[in-house]
Amino acid sequence: TLTRMLVQTESGPVLYDFRRRPPQVQRVGVRMTVKRVFWQGDEVVMQGSQGWFRFQRGVLTKLQSSTTTYH
């Protein structure tokens, strides 16, 4: 069952959360190409060409370093 999805668009990633009714759609608002994505709860961690970023509660934050393990 598909519960969450990231779609690459020209204006940047768009996150879909199908666990909610109606599905929640969040636009990251920054143009970036995502190489990897990890979902953990309501937090999304993405690796782009400029480094690692966290997207949580509508806020995109560039990560400097992390001791959190994502899987």
PyRosetta script that sets phi, psi and omega in degrees:
from pyrosetta import init, pose_from_sequence

init()
pose = pose_from_sequence("TLTRMLVQTESGPVLYDFRRRPPQVQRVGVRMTVKRVFWQGDEVVMQGSQGWFRFQRGVLTKLQSSTTTYH")
pose.set_psi(1, 130.6)
pose.set_omega(1, 177.8)
pose.set_phi(2, -80.7)
pose.set_psi(2, 120.5)
pose.set_omega(2, -179.9)
pose.set_phi(3, -110.7)
pose.set_psi(3, -32.1)
pose.set_omega(3, 179.2)
pose.set_phi(4, -143.0)
pose.set_psi(4, 152.1)
pose.set_omega(4, -177.0)
pose.set_phi(5, -152.2)
pose.set_psi(5, 145.4)
pose.set_omega(5, 173.8)
pose.set_phi(6, -116.0)
pose.set_psi(6, 130.2)
pose.set_omega(6, 179.3)
pose.set_phi(7, -118.5)
pose.set_psi(7, 127.5)
pose.set_omega(7, 176.1)
pose.set_phi(8, -79.5)
pose.set_psi(8, 127.1)
pose.set_omega(8, 174.9)
pose.set_phi(9, -126.2)
pose.set_psi(9, 169.8)
pose.set_omega(9, 178.7)
pose.set_phi(10, -62.3)
pose.set_psi(10, -28.9)
pose.set_omega(10, -178.8)
pose.set_phi(11, -92.6)
pose.set_psi(11, 0.6)
pose.set_omega(11, 178.9)
pose.set_phi(12, 124.6)
pose.set_psi(12, 175.4)
pose.set_omega(12, -178.4)
pose.set_phi(13, -65.8)
pose.set_psi(13, 146.0)
pose.set_omega(13, 173.6)
pose.set_phi(14, -123.9)
pose.set_psi(14, 127.8)
pose.set_omega(14, -177.9)
pose.set_phi(15, -103.4)
pose.set_psi(15, 132.2)
pose.set_omega(15, 177.9)
pose.set_phi(16, -116.2)
pose.set_psi(16, 130.9)
pose.set_omega(16, 177.2)
pose.set_phi(17, -118.3)
pose.set_psi(17, 104.5)
pose.set_omega(17, -177.2)
pose.set_phi(18, -87.1)
pose.set_psi(18, 2.7)
pose.set_omega(18, 176.4)
pose.set_phi(19, -73.4)
pose.set_psi(19, -18.5)
pose.set_omega(19, -178.7)
pose.set_phi(20, -102.1)
pose.set_psi(20, 154.0)
pose.set_omega(20, 176.0)
pose.set_phi(21, -121.7)
pose.set_psi(21, 118.6)
pose.set_omega(21, -6.3)
pose.set_phi(22, -69.6)
pose.set_psi(22, 162.9)
pose.set_omega(22, -178.8)
pose.set_phi(23, -56.9)
pose.set_psi(23, 141.9)
pose.set_omega(23, 178.2)
pose.set_phi(24, -87.9)
pose.set_psi(24, 132.6)
pose.set_omega(24, 178.8)
pose.set_phi(25, -119.1)
pose.set_psi(25, 125.8)
pose.set_omega(25, 179.7)
pose.set_phi(26, -128.5)
pose.set_psi(26, 126.8)
pose.set_omega(26, 175.5)
pose.set_phi(27, -95.2)
pose.set_psi(27, 130.9)
pose.set_omega(27, -178.6)
pose.set_phi(28, -68.0)
pose.set_psi(28, -36.0)
pose.set_omega(28, 174.9)
pose.set_phi(29, 86.4)
pose.set_psi(29, 6.2)
pose.set_omega(29, 178.7)
pose.set_phi(30, -130.3)
pose.set_psi(30, 132.2)
pose.set_omega(30, 177.5)
pose.set_phi(31, -72.2)
pose.set_psi(31, 120.7)
pose.set_omega(31, 178.5)
pose.set_phi(32, -159.5)
pose.set_psi(32, 151.1)
pose.set_omega(32, 174.2)
pose.set_phi(33, -100.3)
pose.set_psi(33, 122.4)
pose.set_omega(33, -177.2)
pose.set_phi(34, -90.9)
pose.set_psi(34, 126.9)
pose.set_omega(34, 178.0)
pose.set_phi(35, -93.7)
pose.set_psi(35, -40.6)
pose.set_omega(35, 179.3)
pose.set_phi(36, -138.7)
pose.set_psi(36, 150.9)
pose.set_omega(36, 176.7)
pose.set_phi(37, -141.5)
pose.set_psi(37, 138.0)
pose.set_omega(37, 177.6)
pose.set_phi(38, -128.4)
pose.set_psi(38, 134.0)
pose.set_omega(38, 178.8)
pose.set_phi(39, -110.4)
pose.set_psi(39, 132.1)
pose.set_omega(39, 175.9)
pose.set_phi(40, -144.7)
pose.set_psi(40, 103.9)
pose.set_omega(40, -174.8)
pose.set_phi(41, 64.4)
pose.set_psi(41, -128.4)
pose.set_omega(41, 178.6)
pose.set_phi(42, -95.2)
pose.set_psi(42, 9.4)
pose.set_omega(42, -179.2)
pose.set_phi(43, -102.0)
pose.set_psi(43, 139.7)
pose.set_omega(43, 176.8)
pose.set_phi(44, -122.9)
pose.set_psi(44, 127.1)
pose.set_omega(44, 177.3)
pose.set_phi(45, -113.7)
pose.set_psi(45, 126.9)
pose.set_omega(45, -175.7)
pose.set_phi(46, -125.7)
pose.set_psi(46, 142.0)
pose.set_omega(46, 172.5)
pose.set_phi(47, -103.9)
pose.set_psi(47, 122.0)
pose.set_omega(47, 177.0)
pose.set_phi(48, -119.6)
pose.set_psi(48, -176.8)
pose.set_omega(48, -179.2)
pose.set_phi(49, -66.6)
pose.set_psi(49, -21.2)
pose.set_omega(49, 179.7)
pose.set_phi(50, -96.2)
pose.set_psi(50, 5.2)
pose.set_omega(50, 179.2)
pose.set_phi(51, 122.9)
pose.set_psi(51, -158.5)
pose.set_omega(51, -177.9)
pose.set_phi(52, -99.6)
pose.set_psi(52, 141.6)
pose.set_omega(52, -178.5)
pose.set_phi(53, -135.2)
pose.set_psi(53, 148.5)
pose.set_omega(53, 173.2)
pose.set_phi(54, -112.9)
pose.set_psi(54, 135.4)
pose.set_omega(54, 175.8)
pose.set_phi(55, -120.9)
pose.set_psi(55, 113.9)
pose.set_omega(55, -177.2)
pose.set_phi(56, -146.1)
pose.set_psi(56, 130.6)
pose.set_omega(56, 179.7)
pose.set_phi(57, 54.0)
pose.set_psi(57, 38.3)
pose.set_omega(57, 176.5)
pose.set_phi(58, 80.3)
pose.set_psi(58, 6.0)
pose.set_omega(58, -177.6)
pose.set_phi(59, -115.4)
pose.set_psi(59, 127.8)
pose.set_omega(59, 176.7)
pose.set_phi(60, -98.0)
pose.set_psi(60, 126.3)
pose.set_omega(60, -177.8)
pose.set_phi(61, -126.8)
pose.set_psi(61, 132.2)
pose.set_omega(61, 175.4)
pose.set_phi(62, -78.8)
pose.set_psi(62, 129.5)
pose.set_omega(62, -179.0)
pose.set_phi(63, -88.9)
pose.set_psi(63, 134.9)
pose.set_omega(63, 176.9)
pose.set_phi(64, -88.1)
pose.set_psi(64, -52.9)
pose.set_omega(64, 174.6)
pose.set_phi(65, -157.5)
pose.set_psi(65, 158.3)
pose.set_omega(65, -176.1)
pose.set_phi(66, -145.9)
pose.set_psi(66, 141.4)
pose.set_omega(66, 173.4)
pose.set_phi(67, -102.5)
pose.set_psi(67, -0.9)
pose.set_omega(67, 178.3)
pose.set_phi(68, -75.0)
pose.set_psi(68, 135.9)
pose.set_omega(68, 177.8)
pose.set_phi(69, -98.8)
pose.set_psi(69, 124.6)
pose.set_omega(69, 178.6)
pose.set_phi(70, -107.3)
pose.set_psi(70, 138.8)
pose.set_omega(70, 176.9)
pose.set_phi(71, -151.7)
pose.dump_pdb("model.pdb")
